[in-house]
Each structure stands twice: as C-alpha cells, then as structure tokens.
Amino acid sequence: MNEEIYFHRELLGYSKEMRFMELITITGNDGSLPTEREDKIDGPGLFPEFKTGSNEEKIFSHERCLKFEKPVVFFSARVHPGEV
C-alpha cells in the first residue's frame, strides 16, 4: 500500500442477515500520523467484539482508526437490497 494513503478497516456491526457492515477510513497521509484514535461509539450492536481466530479478526482491526484533524465525508450504500 502507498505510504501516502492511510487505510483502516473496522467492523461497524452486522446486518439482519449477519453480514458485515464495515467502516472504512481512507485519507491522505502527509508523513506525520496522529497518535490519538477516534472514540468508540457506544450503541446497541456497534463495534462488536470478535473472537481470536475468527474471520472477522483476519479482516478487521480491533482498534479505532487514527484521528485526523480534517473535514469528513461520509458515504453510505445499501449493498444488500434484500435487507432494509
């Protein structure tokens, strides 16, 4: 991966059909990464814990993404049309 790009993948939760709902952070990295991380958002089903050796552990980070002082653009898409 290009060192000028910061990419972080988190498990936001599960859909009704137990599919992954991901939170992906992509931003430019000017070479000085922040040390502070985003706060965990408390809510039913948000940022669930996952077991050691699970498929989730192979894909997602246990930690929140780094906290950049930049404007935020939020995209959301309905990936699974059968689920509402």
N, C-alpha and C positions, 0 to 999 in steps of 0.2 A: 504494500500500500504506500502511496505517496506520503512523505512526511509533512507535506504542506496541507494535508487534509486530515481532519480529526473525525473519526467514525466511531460511534458507540451504539451498541445494540442491547436493549433491555426488554424483559418480559413485562408488559404493562398489565396483562391479565389473560383470561381465557374467555372465548365466546361461549354461547349457549351449547354449542356442539363441541366444546373443549378444544377449539383451535386456538393457536397462539395469536394474541393481539400484541404487536410489537411497538416499541417506542424507539425510533432510530434518530440519533443526533448526528448531523453532518455539518461541519463548519470548517472554515479556513483556519490554519494554524500558522501564526506568524513566528513560530520558533520558541515562544515562551508560554508553555502550557500553564494554566492556573493550577493551584493545588487544592482549592476548595471544590467540593462536589455539590450538585443540586440536592435540595432537601427531598426526602422521601415523602410522597403524598399519601396521607392516610385515607383510606376509604375501603368499603367492602370489595374484596377481590382485586384491589390494586397492588401491584408489585408482589405477587405471591412468592413465598419461599419455594425452592425446589431442591430435590434430593441430590446428594452426591452420586455421580454416575448416571444421572438421568439424561434424556435427550435435551432437556432444557439447559442443563449445565454445559453441554457441548456447544450450544448456540449462543446463550445469553450471558451477560455479566451479572455478578451478584451485586456490584456496586452501581450507584447512580452515576450519571455522566458528569464530566467536569463542568464547572460553572463559568461560562464565558460572559463577559460584560458586553453583549451585542444585542441588537434587535432580534426578535424571534419571529419566525414564520412557521405557522402550524398547518400541516396538510392532513386531511383525513379522507379515507376512501372506504367504500363498502366493498370489501374484497369478496365476501361470501354472500351473494344475493339472496340465498335461502334463509339467511339469518338476519333478523331485524333488531 
